[in-house]
Amino acid sequence: MKELKHLLQTLRNEGIQNHLQELTPTEATDYSLWKATRKIKQPHHQTPSIRINRNTWARTDKQKATAFAKHLASVFQPFPSRLSAIEEETIKNALNAPHQMTLPMKKIRINKVKNVIKHKIHPKKALGYDLITGKVLQELSQKGLRAITQIYNAIIRIEYFPCQWKVGQIIMIAKPGKKPDDIASYRPISLLPILSKIIEKILLQRLTPIIEESKLISSHQFGCRKKRGTVEQVHRIVNKIYNDLENKRYCSAAFIDISQAFNKVWHAGLFYKLKCAFPHPAYMILKSYLTDRTF
């Protein structure tokens, strides 16, 4: 047995050495021999069997995928509403009421699409189920860019987000320090089609001024905001503590970690806030974007 292992290791090392000798610093190897060989030398971890219940295990890839899908479907459910019947009826009526009409959103220019693809989309970004890569989009001709721009303008005109771009490919990543056979020990990473990410970035650029001018988000919200980092939030807290100590005051703090905060978002309440904050065209596109998403 030891001799067989030694033989396999020798063959593997010889294969790596032959691969190294034939490598050249080209675009195919990302101009780095280390990056090209790292994937070969590093061990490949496979997802172990997943325990579904006391006596049932998912062993094959299909069984694991089915088990993960059922688990995520049960996790991505909103918390039960604690509103009274009158409050829920008020929100329902507000969502069904006609929205104040506004001017349609401006058309997206082909130069804007081209700029986002060139500067905002990494050519090796993880791709969605449609297998369209950033590299493919960056190599498109003017005719191809014009076709994509026409699709984006159609989305804005009819206020409808395509179903094909609302399908996420889920990759399960094991949480460090957790039991690998526990189905709850994995974190889902959702990969969306890159074409949907492009229009998301364009819409974000248009909605950000409305958010900033109306102050819809607290000035103390630093996460996921442009030109703001969590380090600045730490500085703000330290400054508050320092001032209280200097003035001989008590300084109290409450740190809250909301479990599965994004998984349990109450969509009716979110739609209500969006309808109150944004013009009709933007609200309808966001509503279509958030409705009937699948994985």
BAVEXMI-897986 format. One record per residue: residue number from 0; z, x, y of N, C-alpha, C in turn; residue in three letters. Coordinates in steps of 0.2 Angstrom, whole numbers, padded with zeros to 4 digits, always signed. Atoms other than C-alpha are relative to their C-alpha. Example, Ala and Ser with C-alpha at 12.3 -4.5 7.8 and 13.67 -1.06 7.14 Angstrom:
0|+0000|+0004|-0006|+0039|+0062|-0022|+0000|+0004|+0006|ALA $
1|-0001|-0004|-0006|+0036|+0068|-0005|+0003|-0004|+0005|SER $
This chain:
0|+0000|+0004|-0006|+0000|+0000|+0000|+0000|+0004|+0006|MET $
1|-0001|-0004|-0006|+0005|+0014|+0012|-0007|+0004|+0001|LYS $
2|+0007|-0003|-0001|-0012|+0023|+0008|-0005|-0005|+0003|GLU $
3|+0005|+0005|-0003|-0022|+0007|+0012|+0001|-0001|+0007|LEU $
4|-0001|+0001|-0008|-0013|+0005|+0029|-0002|+0006|+0003|LYS $
5|+0002|-0006|-0004|-0016|+0023|+0033|-0008|+0001|+0000|HIS $
6|+0007|+0000|+0000|-0034|+0021|+0028|-0003|-0004|+0006|LEU $
7|+0002|+0005|-0005|-0036|+0006|+0039|+0001|+0003|+0007|LEU $
8|-0002|-0003|-0007|-0027|+0015|+0054|-0005|+0005|+0002|GLN $
9|+0005|-0006|-0001|-0039|+0030|+0052|-0007|-0003|+0002|THR $
10|+0006|+0003|-0002|-0054|+0019|+0052|+0000|-0003|+0007|LEU $
11|-0001|+0003|-0007|-0048|+0010|+0067|+0000|+0005|+0006|ARG $
12|-0001|-0005|-0005|-0044|+0026|+0077|-0007|+0003|+0000|ASN $
13|+0007|-0003|+0000|-0062|+0033|+0072|-0004|-0005|+0004|GLU $
14|+0005|+0005|-0003|-0070|+0017|+0078|+0002|+0000|+0008|GLY $
15|-0002|+0000|-0007|-0060|+0018|+0095|-0003|+0007|+0003|ILE $
16|+0002|-0007|-0003|-0065|+0037|+0097|-0008|-0001|+0000|GLN $
17|+0008|+0001|+0000|-0084|+0032|+0093|-0001|-0004|+0006|ASN $
18|+0002|+0005|-0006|-0083|+0018|+0106|+0001|+0004|+0007|HIS $
19|-0002|-0004|-0006|-0075|+0030|+0119|-0006|+0005|+0001|LEU $
20|+0006|-0005|-0001|-0089|+0043|+0116|-0006|-0003|+0003|GLN $
21|+0007|+0004|-0002|-0103|+0030|+0119|+0001|-0003|+0007|GLU $
22|-0001|+0003|-0006|-0095|+0023|+0135|-0002|+0003|+0006|LEU $
23|+0002|-0003|-0006|-0102|+0026|+0152|+0003|-0005|+0006|THR $
24|-0003|+0004|-0005|-0095|+0020|+0169|-0005|-0004|+0003|PRO $
25|+0005|+0005|-0002|-0107|+0005|+0172|+0004|-0006|+0002|THR $
26|-0002|+0006|-0002|-0105|-0012|+0179|+0003|-0004|-0006|GLU $
27|-0002|+0003|+0006|-0103|-0018|+0161|+0007|+0001|-0002|ALA $
28|-0007|-0002|+0002|-0087|-0009|+0159|+0005|+0000|+0006|THR $
29|-0004|+0001|-0007|-0081|-0013|+0177|+0001|+0007|+0003|ASP $
30|+0000|-0007|-0003|-0084|+0006|+0181|+0007|+0003|-0002|TYR $
31|-0006|-0003|+0002|-0068|+0010|+0172|+0001|+0000|-0008|SER $
32|-0001|-0001|+0007|-0066|+0017|+0155|+0006|-0002|-0003|LEU $
33|-0007|+0002|+0002|-0048|+0013|+0154|+0000|-0008|-0001|TRP $
34|+0000|+0007|+0001|-0051|-0006|+0157|-0005|-0002|-0006|LYS $
35|+0004|+0002|+0006|-0065|-0006|+0144|+0003|+0001|-0007|ALA $
36|-0003|-0001|+0007|-0054|+0001|+0130|+0007|-0003|-0001|THR $
37|-0007|+0003|+0001|-0038|-0007|+0134|+0000|-0006|-0004|ARG $
38|+0000|+0006|+0004|-0043|-0023|+0126|+0000|+0002|-0007|LYS $
39|+0000|-0002|+0007|-0047|-0014|+0110|+0006|+0003|-0003|ILE $
40|-0006|-0003|+0003|-0031|-0004|+0109|+0006|-0004|+0000|LYS $
41|-0006|+0004|+0000|-0019|-0017|+0114|+0000|-0005|-0006|GLN $
42|-0001|+0004|+0006|-0012|-0028|+0100|-0002|-0007|+0002|PRO $
43|+0002|+0007|-0002|-0019|-0046|+0099|+0005|-0005|-0003|HIS $
44|-0005|+0004|+0003|-0006|-0059|+0097|-0003|-0007|-0001|HIS $
45|+0002|+0006|+0002|-0009|-0075|+0088|+0006|-0005|+0000|GLN $
46|-0005|+0005|+0000|+0000|-0091|+0090|+0003|-0002|-0007|THR $
47|-0003|+0001|+0006|+0012|-0093|+0076|+0000|-0008|-0002|PRO $
48|-0001|+0007|+0002|+0015|-0110|+0066|+0005|-0003|+0005|SER $
49|-0004|+0004|-0005|+0022|-0123|+0078|+0004|-0006|-0004|ILE $
50|-0005|+0005|+0003|+0037|-0134|+0072|-0001|-0007|+0004|ARG $
51|+0001|+0006|-0004|+0033|-0152|+0076|+0006|-0004|-0001|ILE $
52|-0007|+0003|+0001|+0049|-0159|+0068|+0003|+0004|-0006|ASN $
53|-0004|-0004|+0004|+0061|-0154|+0055|-0004|+0002|-0006|ARG $
54|+0004|-0001|+0006|+0049|-0155|+0040|-0007|+0001|+0001|ASN $
55|+0007|+0000|-0001|+0032|-0154|+0048|-0002|+0006|+0005|THR $
56|+0002|-0006|-0003|+0023|-0139|+0054|-0008|+0000|+0002|TRP $
57|+0007|-0001|-0002|+0006|-0136|+0063|-0002|+0007|-0001|ALA $
58|+0002|-0007|+0002|-0002|-0121|+0055|-0007|+0002|+0001|ARG $
59|+0007|-0002|-0002|-0021|-0122|+0058|-0001|-0001|+0007|THR $
60|+0002|+0001|-0007|-0029|-0121|+0075|-0001|-0007|+0002|ASP $
61|+0001|+0007|-0002|-0034|-0139|+0075|+0007|-0004|+0000|LYS $
62|-0007|+0003|+0000|-0016|-0144|+0070|+0004|+0002|+0006|GLN $
63|-0004|-0003|-0006|-0009|-0133|+0084|-0003|-0004|+0006|LYS $
64|+0003|+0003|-0006|-0021|-0140|+0097|+0002|-0008|+0000|ALA $
65|-0002|+0007|+0000|-0017|-0158|+0092|+0007|-0001|+0002|THR $
66|-0007|+0001|-0001|+0002|-0155|+0092|+0001|+0002|+0008|ALA $
67|+0000|-0001|-0007|+0000|-0147|+0110|-0002|-0005|+0004|PHE $
68|+0002|+0005|-0004|-0010|-0161|+0116|+0004|-0006|+0000|ALA $
69|-0005|+0005|+0001|+0002|-0174|+0110|+0006|+0002|+0005|LYS $
70|-0005|-0002|-0004|+0016|-0164|+0118|-0001|-0001|+0007|HIS $
71|+0001|+0000|-0007|+0008|-0162|+0135|-0001|-0007|+0002|LEU $
72|+0001|+0007|-0002|+0003|-0181|+0135|+0007|-0003|+0001|ALA $
73|-0006|+0003|-0001|+0021|-0185|+0133|+0004|+0003|+0006|SER $
74|-0004|-0004|-0005|+0027|-0172|+0146|-0003|-0003|+0007|VAL $
75|+0003|+0002|-0007|+0014|-0177|+0160|+0001|-0008|+0001|PHE $
76|-0001|+0007|-0002|+0022|-0194|+0163|+0005|-0001|+0006|GLN $
77|-0005|+0001|-0005|+0030|-0200|+0179|+0007|-0002|-0002|PRO $
78|-0007|+0002|+0001|+0049|-0202|+0180|+0000|-0008|+0002|PHE $
79|+0000|+0007|-0002|+0053|-0221|+0180|+0002|-0001|+0007|PRO $
80|-0001|+0002|-0007|+0053|-0229|+0197|+0007|-0003|+0001|SER $
81|-0007|+0003|-0002|+0070|-0233|+0205|+0000|-0004|+0006|ARG $
82|+0001|+0004|-0006|+0063|-0243|+0219|+0001|-0008|-0003|LEU $
83|-0001|+0007|+0001|+0067|-0262|+0220|-0007|-0003|-0001|SER $
84|+0006|+0004|+0001|+0054|-0275|+0216|-0003|-0001|+0007|ALA $
85|+0003|+0001|-0006|+0052|-0278|+0234|-0003|+0006|+0003|ILE $
86|+0003|-0006|-0003|+0049|-0260|+0239|-0006|+0002|-0004|GLU $
87|+0006|-0001|+0003|+0036|-0258|+0225|-0005|-0004|+0002|GLU $
88|+0005|+0004|-0002|+0027|-0273|+0230|-0002|+0001|+0007|GLU $
89|+0002|-0002|-0007|+0027|-0267|+0248|-0005|+0006|+0000|THR $
90|+0004|-0006|+0001|+0019|-0250|+0242|-0007|-0003|-0003|ILE $
91|+0006|+0003|+0003|+0007|-0260|+0231|-0005|-0003|+0005|LYS $
92|+0004|+0004|-0006|+0001|-0271|+0246|-0003|+0005|+0005|ASN $
93|+0003|-0005|-0005|-0001|-0256|+0257|-0006|+0004|-0003|ALA $
94|+0006|-0004|+0003|-0012|-0247|+0245|-0006|-0005|-0001|LEU $
95|+0006|+0005|+0001|-0023|-0263|+0242|-0002|-0002|+0007|ASN $
96|+0002|+0003|-0007|-0024|-0267|+0261|-0006|+0005|+0003|ALA $
97|+0006|-0004|-0003|-0040|-0262|+0270|+0002|+0006|+0005|PRO $
98|-0002|-0006|-0004|-0039|-0245|+0278|-0004|+0000|+0007|HIS $
99|+0003|+0000|-0006|-0043|-0242|+0296|-0006|+0004|+0000|GLN $
100|+0006|-0004|+0001|-0061|-0237|+0297|-0001|+0006|+0005|MET $
101|+0001|-0006|-0004|-0066|-0220|+0304|-0007|+0003|-0001|THR $
102|+0006|-0003|+0001|-0081|-0209|+0306|+0000|+0003|-0007|LEU $
103|+0001|-0003|+0006|-0088|-0202|+0290|+0001|+0008|+0001|PRO $
104|-0001|-0008|-0001|-0084|-0183|+0286|-0007|+0003|+0001|MET $
105|+0006|-0003|-0001|-0096|-0171|+0292|-0003|+0003|-0006|LYS $
106|+0003|-0003|+0006|-0109|-0164|+0280|+0002|+0007|-0001|LYS $
107|-0002|-0007|+0002|-0106|-0148|+0271|-0007|+0004|+0001|ILE $
108|+0006|-0004|-0001|-0118|-0134|+0276|-0001|+0005|-0005|ARG $
109|+0002|-0004|+0005|-0127|-0123|+0264|+0003|+0007|+0001|ILE $
110|-0003|-0006|-0002|-0120|-0108|+0273|+0007|+0000|-0002|ASN $
111|-0007|+0001|+0002|-0102|-0114|+0270|+0001|+0001|-0007|LYS $
112|+0000|+0000|+0008|-0105|-0116|+0251|-0001|+0008|-0002|VAL $
113|+0002|-0006|+0001|-0113|-0099|+0251|+0006|+0005|+0001|LYS $
114|-0005|-0004|-0002|-0099|-0091|+0260|+0006|+0000|-0004|ASN $
115|-0006|+0001|+0004|-0085|-0098|+0249|-0002|+0003|-0007|VAL $
116|+0002|-0003|+0007|-0095|-0093|+0233|+0001|+0008|+0001|ILE $
117|+0000|-0007|-0001|-0096|-0075|+0240|+0006|+0003|+0001|LYS $
118|-0006|-0003|-0002|-0079|-0072|+0247|+0006|-0003|-0003|HIS $
119|-0006|+0003|+0002|-0067|-0085|+0239|+0000|+0000|-0008|LYS $
120|+0001|+0001|+0007|-0074|-0085|+0221|-0001|+0007|-0004|ILE $
121|+0000|-0006|+0003|-0070|-0070|+0210|-0006|+0000|-0006|HIS $
122|+0005|+0001|+0005|-0085|-0066|+0199|+0002|+0000|-0008|PRO $
123|-0003|+0000|+0006|-0074|-0063|+0184|+0006|-0005|-0001|LYS $
124|-0006|+0005|+0001|-0062|-0078|+0187|-0001|-0004|-0006|LYS $
125|+0000|+0004|+0006|-0057|-0088|+0172|-0004|-0006|+0001|ALA $
126|+0004|+0005|-0001|-0070|-0101|+0169|+0002|-0007|-0004|LEU $
127|-0002|+0007|+0003|-0068|-0120|+0164|-0004|-0001|-0006|GLY $
128|+0003|+0002|+0006|-0075|-0129|+0149|-0008|+0000|+0001|TYR $
129|+0007|+0000|-0001|-0093|-0129|+0157|-0003|+0007|-0001|ASP $
130|+0002|-0007|+0001|-0094|-0110|+0155|-0004|+0003|+0005|LEU $
131|+0003|-0003|-0006|-0101|-0108|+0172|+0005|+0005|+0004|ILE $
132|-0004|-0005|-0003|-0095|-0092|+0179|-0001|+0001|+0008|THR $
133|+0001|-0002|-0007|-0093|-0085|+0197|-0006|+0004|+0001|GLY $
134|+0005|-0004|+0000|-0105|-0072|+0193|-0007|-0004|+0000|LYS $
135|+0007|+0004|+0000|-0119|-0085|+0189|-0001|-0003|+0007|VAL $
136|+0000|+0003|-0006|-0115|-0094|+0205|-0002|+0005|+0006|LEU $
137|+0001|-0005|-0006|-0116|-0078|+0216|-0007|+0002|-0001|GLN $
138|+0007|-0003|+0001|-0133|-0074|+0208|-0005|-0006|+0001|GLU $
139|+0004|+0006|-0001|-0140|-0092|+0212|-0005|+0002|+0006|LEU $
140|+0005|+0000|-0005|-0156|-0093|+0223|+0002|-0005|+0005|SER $
141|-0001|+0005|-0005|-0157|-0103|+0239|-0001|-0007|-0002|GLN $
142|+0001|+0006|+0002|-0164|-0117|+0230|+0006|-0003|-0004|LYS $
143|-0006|+0002|+0004|-0149|-0118|+0218|+0006|-0001|+0004|GLY $
144|-0005|+0002|-0004|-0137|-0117|+0232|-0001|-0006|+0004|LEU $
145|+0002|+0006|-0003|-0146|-0131|+0241|+0002|-0006|-0005|ARG $
146|-0002|+0006|+0005|-0144|-0142|+0225|+0007|-0001|+0000|ALA $
147|-0008|+0001|+0000|-0125|-0139|+0224|+0002|-0003|+0007|ILE $
148|-0002|+0003|-0007|-0124|-0143|+0243|-0001|-0007|+0000|THR $
149|+0002|+0007|+0000|-0133|-0159|+0240|+0005|-0004|-0004|GLN $
150|-0005|+0004|+0004|-0120|-0164|+0226|+0006|+0000|+0004|ILE $
151|-0006|+0000|-0003|-0106|-0159|+0237|+0000|-0006|+0006|TYR $
152|+0000|+0005|-0006|-0112|-0170|+0252|-0001|-0007|-0003|ASN $
153|+0000|+0006|+0004|-0115|-0184|+0239|+0007|-0003|-0001|ALA $
154|-0007|+0001|+0001|-0097|-0183|+0235|+0004|-0003|+0006|ILE $
155|-0003|+0002|-0006|-0092|-0185|+0253|-0003|-0007|+0002|ILE $
156|+0003|+0006|-0002|-0104|-0199|+0256|+0002|-0006|-0004|ARG $
157|-0003|+0006|+0004|-0099|-0210|+0242|+0007|+0000|-0002|ILE $
158|-0008|-0001|+0000|-0081|-0204|+0242|+0002|-0001|-0008|GLU $
159|-0001|+0000|+0007|-0081|-0201|+0223|-0001|+0007|-0003|TYR $
160|+0000|-0006|+0003|-0076|-0186|+0213|-0003|+0000|-0007|PHE $
161|+0002|+0001|+0007|-0086|-0183|+0197|+0005|+0001|-0005|PRO $
162|-0005|+0000|+0005|-0077|-0186|+0181|-0001|+0007|-0004|CYS $
163|+0001|-0006|+0004|-0085|-0170|+0173|+0004|+0006|+0003|GLN $
164|-0003|-0005|-0003|-0076|-0160|+0186|+0008|-0001|+0000|TRP $
165|-0007|+0002|+0001|-0059|-0168|+0182|+0003|+0001|-0007|LYS $
166|-0002|-0001|+0006|-0058|-0161|+0165|+0003|+0007|+0000|VAL $
167|-0003|-0007|+0000|-0046|-0146|+0163|+0001|+0003|-0007|GLY $
168|-0001|-0003|+0007|-0046|-0134|+0148|+0007|+0004|+0000|GLN $
169|-0007|-0002|+0000|-0028|-0130|+0144|+0001|+0006|-0005|ILE $
170|-0001|-0006|+0004|-0023|-0113|+0138|+0008|+0001|+0000|ILE $
171|-0007|+0000|+0001|-0005|-0112|+0131|+0002|+0007|+0000|MET $
172|-0003|-0007|+0000|+0005|-0096|+0136|+0007|-0001|-0002|ILE $
173|-0007|+0000|+0002|+0021|-0092|+0127|+0005|+0002|+0006|ALA $
174|-0005|-0002|-0005|+0036|-0091|+0139|+0004|+0006|-0003|LYS $
175|-0003|-0006|+0003|+0045|-0074|+0137|+0008|-0002|-0002|PRO $
176|-0007|+0001|+0002|+0062|-0075|+0128|+0001|-0006|-0004|GLY $
177|+0000|+0007|+0003|+0058|-0092|+0120|-0002|+0001|-0007|LYS $
178|+0002|+0000|+0007|+0056|-0096|+0101|-0007|-0002|+0000|LYS $
179|+0007|+0001|+0001|+0038|-0095|+0097|-0002|-0006|-0004|PRO $
180|+0002|+0006|+0005|+0038|-0109|+0084|+0002|-0006|+0004|ASP $
181|-0002|+0006|-0003|+0045|-0121|+0097|-0005|-0003|+0005|ASP $
182|+0006|+0002|-0004|+0032|-0132|+0105|+0001|+0000|+0007|ILE $
183|-0002|+0000|-0007|+0042|-0133|+0121|+0000|+0007|+0003|ALA $
184|-0001|-0007|-0003|+0042|-0114|+0123|-0007|+0003|+0003|SER $
185|+0006|-0003|-0003|+0024|-0113|+0130|-0002|-0004|+0006|TYR $
186|+0002|+0002|-0006|+0017|-0115|+0147|-0007|-0001|+0001|ARG $
187|+0007|+0002|+0000|+0001|-0124|+0150|-0004|+0003|+0007|PRO $
188|+0005|-0003|-0005|-0013|-0115|+0161|-0006|-0004|+0000|ILE $
189|+0006|+0004|-0001|-0026|-0127|+0167|-0006|+0003|+0003|SER $
190|+0006|-0003|-0002|-0044|-0120|+0169|-0005|-0005|+0002|LEU $
191|+0004|+0005|-0003|-0055|-0131|+0180|-0007|+0003|+0001|LEU $
192|+0007|-0002|-0001|-0074|-0130|+0182|+0000|+0004|+0007|PRO $
193|+0000|-0004|-0006|-0078|-0117|+0196|-0003|-0004|+0005|ILE $
194|+0004|+0004|-0005|-0090|-0129|+0205|+0005|-0005|+0003|LEU $
195|-0005|+0004|-0004|-0075|-0141|+0208|+0005|+0004|+0004|SER $
196|-0005|-0005|-0004|-0064|-0126|+0214|-0004|+0001|+0007|LYS $
197|+0004|-0002|-0007|-0078|-0123|+0228|+0001|-0006|+0005|ILE $
198|-0001|+0005|-0005|-0077|-0140|+0235|+0007|-0002|+0002|ILE $
199|-0007|+0000|-0002|-0058|-0140|+0234|+0001|+0004|+0006|GLU $
200|-0001|-0005|-0005|-0058|-0125|+0245|-0003|-0002|+0007|LYS $
201|+0003|+0003|-0006|-0070|-0133|+0257|+0004|-0006|+0003|ILE $
202|-0004|+0006|-0002|-0060|-0149|+0258|+0007|+0002|+0003|LEU $
203|-0006|-0003|-0002|-0044|-0139|+0260|+0000|+0003|+0007|LEU $
204|+0001|-0003|-0006|-0051|-0130|+0275|-0001|-0006|+0005|GLN $
205|+0001|+0005|-0005|-0055|-0147|+0283|+0007|-0004|+0001|ARG $
206|-0006|+0004|+0000|-0038|-0155|+0279|+0006|+0003|+0003|LEU $
207|-0006|-0004|-0002|-0027|-0141|+0284|+0001|-0001|+0008|THR $
208|-0002|+0002|-0007|-0029|-0144|+0303|+0003|-0007|+0001|PRO $
209|-0003|+0006|-0001|-0024|-0162|+0301|+0007|+0001|-0002|ILE $
210|-0007|-0001|+0002|-0009|-0156|+0291|+0004|+0003|+0005|ILE $
211|-0004|-0005|-0005|-0004|-0143|+0304|+0001|-0004|+0006|GLU $
212|-0001|+0004|-0006|-0007|-0155|+0319|+0005|-0005|+0000|GLU $
213|-0005|+0005|+0001|+0003|-0169|+0312|+0006|+0002|-0003|SER $
214|-0006|-0003|+0003|+0016|-0158|+0305|+0002|-0004|-0006|LYS $
215|-0001|+0004|+0006|+0015|-0167|+0288|+0005|+0004|-0005|LEU $
216|-0005|-0004|+0004|+0024|-0152|+0280|+0005|+0004|+0004|ILE $
217|-0005|-0004|-0003|+0040|-0144|+0285|-0002|+0007|+0002|SER $
218|+0002|-0007|-0002|+0039|-0128|+0295|+0004|+0005|-0005|SER $
219|-0004|-0004|+0005|+0052|-0121|+0282|-0003|+0000|-0007|HIS $
220|+0003|+0000|+0006|+0040|-0124|+0268|-0005|+0006|+0000|GLN $
221|+0003|-0007|+0000|+0033|-0106|+0264|-0005|+0000|-0006|PHE $
222|+0004|-0001|+0006|+0026|-0108|+0247|-0007|-0003|+0000|GLY $
223|+0007|+0002|+0001|+0007|-0110|+0244|-0003|-0002|+0007|CYS $
224|+0002|+0001|-0007|+0004|-0109|+0263|-0003|+0006|+0003|ARG $
225|+0003|-0006|-0002|-0008|-0097|+0272|+0004|+0003|+0005|LYS $
226|-0004|-0004|-0005|+0000|-0083|+0282|+0007|-0001|-0001|LYS $
227|-0007|+0001|+0001|+0017|-0087|+0275|+0002|+0002|-0007|ARG $
228|-0002|-0003|+0007|+0026|-0078|+0261|+0007|-0002|-0001|GLY $
229|-0007|+0002|+0002|+0042|-0081|+0252|+0005|+0005|+0003|THR $
230|-0004|-0005|-0003|+0049|-0065|+0259|+0003|-0002|+0007|VAL $
231|-0003|+0003|-0006|+0050|-0073|+0276|+0005|-0005|-0001|GLU $
232|-0005|+0005|+0001|+0060|-0087|+0269|+0006|+0003|-0002|GLN $
233|-0006|-0004|+0002|+0072|-0074|+0262|+0003|+0003|+0007|VAL $
234|-0002|-0003|-0007|+0073|-0066|+0280|+0004|-0006|+0004|HIS $
235|-0003|+0006|-0004|+0077|-0084|+0287|+0007|-0001|-0003|ARG $
236|-0006|+0002|+0003|+0091|-0087|+0275|+0005|+0006|+0001|ILE $
237|-0004|-0006|-0001|+0098|-0069|+0277|+0003|+0000|+0008|VAL $
238|-0002|+0001|-0007|+0098|-0072|+0296|+0005|-0005|+0001|ASN $
239|-0005|+0005|-0001|+0107|-0088|+0295|+0007|+0002|-0003|LYS $
240|-0006|-0003|+0002|+0120|-0080|+0284|+0004|+0005|+0005|ILE $
241|-0002|-0005|-0005|+0122|-0066|+0296|+0003|-0003|+0006|TYR $
242|-0002|+0003|-0006|+0124|-0077|+0311|+0007|-0004|-0001|ASN $
243|-0006|+0004|+0002|+0137|-0088|+0302|+0006|+0005|-0001|ASP $
244|-0005|-0005|+0001|+0147|-0072|+0297|+0002|+0003|+0007|LEU $
245|-0001|-0003|-0007|+0146|-0065|+0315|+0005|-0005|+0004|GLU $
246|-0004|+0005|-0004|+0153|-0081|+0322|+0006|-0003|-0004|ASN $
247|-0006|+0002|+0004|+0166|-0083|+0308|+0000|-0007|-0002|LYS $
248|+0001|+0007|+0003|+0159|-0099|+0301|-0002|+0000|-0007|ARG $
249|+0002|+0001|+0007|+0157|-0105|+0283|-0008|-0001|+0000|TYR $
250|+0008|+0001|+0002|+0139|-0104|+0276|-0001|-0002|-0007|CYS $
251|+0001|+0003|+0006|+0135|-0115|+0262|-0007|-0001|-0002|SER $
252|+0007|+0001|+0002|+0119|-0116|+0252|+0000|-0004|-0007|ALA $
253|+0001|+0003|+0006|+0112|-0127|+0238|-0007|+0002|-0002|ALA $
254|+0006|-0002|+0003|+0099|-0121|+0227|-0002|-0005|-0006|PHE $
255|+0002|+0005|+0005|+0089|-0134|+0217|-0006|+0001|-0003|ILE $
256|+0006|-0001|+0004|+0077|-0132|+0203|-0001|-0007|-0003|ASP $
257|+0002|+0006|+0003|+0068|-0148|+0199|-0004|+0001|-0006|ILE $
258|+0003|-0001|+0006|+0063|-0149|+0181|-0007|-0004|+0000|SER $
259|+0007|+0003|+0001|+0044|-0152|+0178|-0002|-0004|+0007|GLN $
260|+0001|+0004|-0007|+0042|-0157|+0197|-0007|-0002|+0000|ALA $
261|+0007|+0002|-0001|+0023|-0157|+0197|-0002|-0004|-0006|PHE $
262|+0002|+0004|+0006|+0022|-0165|+0179|+0002|-0007|+0001|ASN $
263|-0003|+0007|-0001|+0032|-0180|+0185|-0002|-0003|+0006|LYS $
264|+0001|+0003|-0007|+0024|-0184|+0202|-0002|-0007|-0001|VAL $
265|+0001|+0008|-0001|+0024|-0203|+0206|-0006|-0001|+0004|TRP $
266|+0006|+0001|-0004|+0006|-0206|+0210|-0001|-0005|+0005|HIS $
267|+0000|+0005|-0004|+0008|-0222|+0218|+0003|+0002|+0007|ALA $
268|-0003|-0002|-0006|+0020|-0215|+0231|-0004|+0006|+0003|GLY $
269|+0004|-0005|-0003|+0009|-0200|+0233|-0006|-0003|+0004|LEU $
270|+0005|+0003|-0003|-0006|-0211|+0237|+0002|-0003|+0006|PHE $
271|-0002|+0004|-0006|+0004|-0221|+0249|+0001|+0005|+0006|TYR $
272|+0000|-0005|-0006|+0008|-0205|+0259|-0006|+0003|+0002|LYS $
273|+0007|-0002|-0002|-0010|-0199|+0258|-0003|-0005|+0005|LEU $
274|+0003|+0005|-0004|-0016|-0215|+0265|+0003|-0001|+0007|LYS $
275|-0003|+0000|-0006|-0004|-0215|+0279|-0002|+0007|+0004|CYS $
276|+0001|-0006|-0004|-0008|-0197|+0284|-0007|+0002|+0001|ALA $
277|+0007|-0002|-0001|-0027|-0195|+0282|-0005|-0005|+0001|PHE $
278|+0005|+0005|-0001|-0042|-0204|+0288|-0003|-0003|-0007|PRO $
279|+0003|+0004|+0006|-0051|-0216|+0276|-0004|+0004|-0005|HIS $
280|+0005|-0004|+0005|-0065|-0204|+0269|+0004|+0005|-0004|PRO $
281|-0004|-0005|+0004|-0052|-0190|+0265|+0004|-0003|-0005|ALA $
282|-0005|+0003|+0005|-0040|-0202|+0257|-0004|-0002|-0006|TYR $
283|+0003|+0003|+0006|-0053|-0210|+0246|-0003|+0006|-0005|MET $
284|+0002|-0006|+0004|-0060|-0193|+0240|+0006|+0003|-0004|ILE $
285|-0006|-0002|+0004|-0042|-0187|+0236|+0003|-0005|-0005|LEU $
286|-0002|+0005|+0005|-0038|-0203|+0227|-0004|+0000|-0006|LYS $
287|+0005|-0001|+0005|-0054|-0201|+0217|+0002|+0006|-0004|SER $
288|-0002|-0006|+0003|-0049|-0183|+0214|+0006|+0000|-0005|TYR $
289|-0006|+0000|+0004|-0032|-0187|+0207|+0000|-0005|-0006|LEU $
290|+0000|+0005|+0005|-0037|-0202|+0197|-0004|+0002|-0007|THR $
291|+0004|+0000|+0007|-0042|-0202|+0178|-0001|+0008|-0002|ASP $
292|+0001|-0007|+0002|-0040|-0183|+0176|+0002|+0001|-0008|ARG $
293|-0001|-0001|+0007|-0040|-0177|+0158|+0000|+0007|-0002|THR $
294|+0000|-0007|+0002|-0038|-0161|+0148|-0002|+0000|-0008|PHE $
